[in-house]
């Protein structure tokens, strides 16, 4: 593992307290070339987490605050008539960047959501009939608030499948939260801007190293057993797709790399399976009535499968 990654993770954990596992999962997803959906109540540091990571990774960064009146052209761009030159001019939108923070994505209508999600999948944007490719390194990190439903437009399950991970951000522990409170009250928070630890060239070289991480046939079988089990159990109404298996495999490689290994273990798969599956499956109605959560069902499902040696 490159020393830049070690330095990045150390600074990241210093700036964002109490979210160590989620920080590593977020970085794993981006290194795997996937997009991330982050869900959590207000005030848990979702936006700050993404902004900090974007500065550490280097490259360009844009943020869009989603609102009900946002139009697709506000994201992708538009063509205007330049009266001075008597020509049409294309104005590219904020989606033309390396890292895009889509803040509160569930506050904008489906048409605008679709424009973003299509670009995520196709890695290109069409403006007035002309197609423009996005950056070679392009990641979307979207946040959404799970407790407000008035004036929101929930993402359909089929569109959530475009995200490699769905991360649930919870409150930190008592001591961690107390530490944050003390630093803010005593004005000891480091408000200086963090500098880039990586550049685009180094980032791409790390992704090539991750592609060399060994994923054995036994671990591949383990991934397939987990995914196929979601389609066979009575507790799940709609199981995971083949894209889910691909996501777990890619994320498992990134997690193994960040853990300092050049091979994937079943424990790596266990770590990434839950965030890779929680937005891709639907529970059966009777399970929801019993009060079980998706995470609990996934945990039981993984526990029922024999772990390969």
C-alpha positions in Angstrom: 0.0 0.0 0.0 1.3 3.4 -1.0 2.4 5.7 1.9 0.0 8.4 0.6 -3.0 6.2 1.3 -1.8 5.6 4.9 -1.3 9.4 5.4 -4.7 10.1 3.9 -6.5 7.7 6.2 -4.8 9.1 9.3 -5.7 12.7 8.4 -9.2 11.6 7.5 -9.8 10.0 10.9 -8.4 13.0 12.7 -10.8 15.4 11.0 -13.9 13.1 11.1 -14.3 11.7 14.6 -16.2 8.5 15.3 -16.7 7.3 11.7 -13.6 5.1 11.2 -15.4 2.2 9.5 -17.6 4.4 7.3 -14.5 6.5 6.3 -12.7 3.3 5.1 -15.8 2.1 3.3 -16.2 5.4 1.6 -12.6 5.4 0.4 -12.9 1.7 -0.6 -15.9 2.5 -2.8 -14.2 5.4 -4.6 -11.0 3.4 -5.2 -13.2 0.7 -6.7 -14.7 3.2 -9.1 -18.1 3.2 -7.5 -20.5 5.9 -6.3 -21.8 6.2 -2.8 -25.2 7.0 -1.2 -24.9 8.3 2.4 -27.9 8.4 4.6 -28.1 9.9 8.1 -29.9 12.4 10.3 -28.8 16.1 10.1 -25.7 17.1 12.0 -23.8 13.8 11.8 -21.1 15.2 9.5 -22.1 13.7 6.1 -21.3 16.8 4.0 -18.1 17.5 6.0 -16.9 13.9 5.5 -17.2 14.1 1.7 -15.7 17.6 1.5 -12.7 16.5 3.6 -12.1 13.4 1.5 -12.3 15.4 -1.8 -9.6 17.8 -0.6 -7.3 14.9 0.4 -7.8 13.1 -2.9 -6.9 16.2 -5.0 -8.6 16.8 -8.3 -11.6 19.0 -8.9 -14.6 19.1 -6.6 -18.1 20.5 -7.0 -21.1 20.5 -4.7 -24.8 20.7 -5.7 -27.5 21.5 -3.1 -30.5 19.7 -4.4 -33.8 21.6 -4.2 -37.3 21.0 -5.6 -36.9 23.6 -8.3 -33.5 22.2 -9.6 -33.6 21.4 -13.3 -31.5 18.7 -15.2 -29.7 21.5 -17.0 -28.6 22.9 -13.7 -26.5 19.7 -13.3 -25.5 18.8 -16.8 -25.2 22.3 -18.5 -27.0 24.1 -21.3 -26.5 25.8 -24.6 -26.9 29.6 -24.9 -26.8 32.0 -27.8 -23.9 34.4 -27.7 -25.2 37.6 -29.4 -21.7 39.1 -29.6 -20.2 36.3 -31.6 -23.5 35.3 -33.2 -22.9 31.7 -32.2 -24.3 29.1 -29.8 -22.1 28.4 -26.7 -22.2 25.3 -24.5 -22.0 26.0 -20.7 -20.9 22.8 -18.9 -22.6 22.2 -15.6 -21.1 21.2 -12.2 -21.2 17.5 -13.1 -18.0 18.0 -15.1 -15.6 17.4 -12.2 -13.7 14.6 -10.5 -15.8 14.4 -7.3 -19.4 15.6 -7.1 -21.2 16.0 -3.8 -25.0 15.7 -4.5 -26.3 17.1 -1.2 -29.8 15.9 -0.2 -30.5 14.2 -3.5 -34.0 13.2 -2.3 -35.1 16.8 -2.3 -35.2 17.1 -6.1 -37.8 15.6 -8.5 -37.3 12.3 -10.4 -36.4 14.0 -13.7 -33.5 15.8 -12.2 -32.4 12.7 -10.3 -32.5 10.7 -13.5 -30.2 13.2 -15.3 -27.5 12.7 -12.6 -28.0 8.9 -12.3 -27.8 8.5 -16.1 -24.5 10.4 -16.2 -23.2 8.2 -13.4 -23.9 5.1 -15.4 -22.9 6.3 -18.9 -20.0 8.5 -17.9 -21.2 11.1 -20.4 -23.6 13.9 -20.8 -25.8 15.0 -23.7 -26.4 18.7 -24.1 -28.6 19.9 -26.9 -27.9 16.8 -29.0 -24.1 16.9 -28.4 -22.4 14.3 -26.2 -19.6 15.2 -23.9 -17.5 12.6 -21.9 -17.0 13.1 -18.2 -13.7 13.0 -16.4 -11.7 9.7 -16.4 -11.9 9.9 -12.6 -15.5 10.7 -11.8 -17.3 9.9 -8.5 -20.7 10.9 -7.1 -21.3 10.9 -3.4 -24.9 11.6 -2.7 -26.5 12.3 0.8 -30.1 12.0 1.9 -32.0 12.7 5.0 -34.1 9.8 6.2 -36.4 11.6 8.7 -38.0 14.2 6.5 -40.6 13.1 4.0 -42.5 16.3 3.2 -41.3 17.8 0.0 -38.9 14.9 -0.8 -38.7 12.5 -3.7 -37.3 9.1 -2.6 -34.9 7.4 -5.0 -36.5 4.3 -6.6 -34.8 1.0 -5.8 -33.8 0.5 -9.4 -31.9 3.8 -9.4 -30.3 3.2 -6.0 -28.7 0.2 -7.7 -26.3 2.7 -9.5 -24.6 3.3 -6.1 -21.9 0.8 -5.1 -22.5 1.4 -1.4 -25.2 2.8 0.8 -23.6 4.0 4.1 -25.7 4.6 7.2 -24.2 7.4 9.3 -25.0 7.0 13.0 -24.1 9.1 16.0 -20.6 8.6 17.4 -20.0 7.0 20.8 -20.4 9.0 24.1 -16.7 9.6 24.5 -16.2 10.5 20.8 -19.1 12.9 20.8 -18.0 14.5 24.0 -14.5 15.0 22.5 -16.0 16.8 19.5 -18.2 19.0 21.8 -15.2 19.9 24.0 -13.1 20.8 21.0 -15.8 23.1 19.6 -16.7 24.7 22.9 -13.1 25.4 23.7 -12.4 26.6 20.2 -9.7 24.0 19.6 -11.1 22.7 16.3 -8.5 22.8 13.5 -10.3 24.9 10.9 -7.4 25.1 8.5 -8.0 23.6 5.0 -6.4 20.2 4.5 -4.2 19.9 1.5 -4.2 17.2 -1.2 -2.4 14.0 -0.3 -2.8 12.4 -3.7 -3.0 13.6 -7.3 -4.9 12.1 -10.1 -1.9 10.2 -11.5 -1.1 8.6 -8.1 -4.8 7.8 -7.7 -5.0 6.0 -11.0 -1.8 4.0 -10.2 -3.4 2.9 -6.9 -6.5 1.7 -8.8 -4.2 -0.4 -11.0 -2.6 -1.9 -7.9 -6.0 -2.8 -6.6 -6.8 -4.6 -9.8 -3.9 -6.9 -9.1 -5.3 -7.9 -5.6 -6.0 -11.7 -5.7 -9.6 -12.7 -5.7 -9.6 -16.6 -5.4 -12.2 -18.9 -6.8 -13.2 -19.8 -3.2 -13.9 -16.2 -2.4 -15.8 -15.7 -5.7 -17.9 -18.7 -4.8 -18.6 -17.2 -1.4 -19.7 -13.9 -3.0 -22.1 -15.8 -5.3 -23.5 -17.8 -2.5 -24.3 -14.6 -0.6 -26.0 -13.0 -3.6 -27.9 -16.0 -4.7 -29.1 -16.6 -1.1 -30.8 -13.2 -1.2 -33.0 -14.5 -4.1 -33.9 -17.7 -2.3 -34.8 -16.7 1.3 -38.4 -16.0 2.3 -37.4 -12.9 4.3 -36.4 -11.1 1.1 -39.0 -10.1 -1.5 -36.5 -9.0 -4.2 -33.0 -10.3 -4.1 -29.7 -8.8 -5.3 -28.6 -8.6 -9.0 -25.4 -9.6 -10.7 -24.3 -6.0 -10.4 -24.4 -6.5 -6.6 -22.0 -9.4 -6.9 -19.6 -7.4 -9.0 -19.8 -4.5 -6.5 -19.0 -6.8 -3.6 -16.0 -8.2 -5.5 -14.6 -4.8 -6.4 -15.2 -3.4 -3.0 -13.6 -6.5 -1.4 -10.4 -5.8 -3.3 -10.3 -2.2 -2.2 -10.9 -3.1 1.4 -8.2 -5.7 1.3 -5.8 -3.2 -0.2 -6.6 -0.6 2.5 -6.0 -3.4 5.0 -2.5 -3.9 3.7 -3.0 -7.2 1.9 -2.7 -8.3 -1.8 -5.5 -10.9 -1.5 -9.1 -10.9 -0.5 -10.4 -12.9 2.5 -13.9 -13.9 3.4 -13.8 -11.4 6.3 -13.2 -8.6 3.7 -16.4 -9.8 1.9 -18.3 -9.8 5.1 -17.3 -6.1 5.8 -18.4 -4.8 2.3 -21.4 -7.1 1.8 -23.8 -5.2 4.0 -23.3 -1.7 2.6 -23.3 -3.2 -0.9 -26.6 -5.0 -0.4 -28.7 -2.9 1.9 -30.1 -0.7 -0.9 -30.4 -3.5 -3.4 -32.9 -5.8 -1.7 -36.4 -5.4 -0.5 -37.7 -7.2 2.6 -40.9 -9.3 2.5 -43.9 -7.5 4.0 -44.2 -9.9 7.0 -40.6 -9.3 7.9 -41.1 -5.5 8.0 -44.2 -6.0 10.2 -42.0 -8.0 12.6 -39.7 -5.0 12.9 -36.6 -6.6 11.4 -34.2 -4.3 9.6 -32.4 -4.9 6.3 -29.0 -5.0 8.1 -30.3 -7.7 10.5 -31.6 -9.8 7.7 -28.3 -9.5 5.7 -26.3 -10.3 8.8 -28.4 -13.5 9.4 -28.1 -14.4 5.8 -24.3 -14.1 5.7 -24.1 -16.1 9.0 -26.0 -19.0 7.5 -23.4 -19.5 4.7 -20.3 -21.7 5.3 -17.1 -19.6 5.2 -14.5 -21.0 2.8 -11.0 -21.7 4.1 
